[in-house]
Amino acid sequence: MKTITLKTEEEFFEYLNNLSKSLGKPKSQIIREAVIEYGEKIKREKIHQKMEKLAKQLRKDKSYLKEIKEFEMLSEDTIE
């Protein structure tokens, strides 16, 4: 494992220390988990933003409805 040095305010250090004691986890594990969770949150937000952008585009262009209906008809034909 690699080592990272973190400078922090006393208040944050005490918060992390108390959290570590209450959870029974090392401070480094809490920080690792928090960073990973934050990274996943950022990924979800980017996906959400892309979905919203696509939804706006789809609201403007209704031609996709015809394609969906055609696809559904094809899907029904292959299922039977």
Protein Blocks (a to p, Z undefined) as FASTA:
>chain_A
ZZddddddfklmmmmmmmmmmnopafklmmmmmmmmmmmmmmmmmmmmmmmmmmmmmmmm
mmlmmmmmmmmmmmmmmmZZ
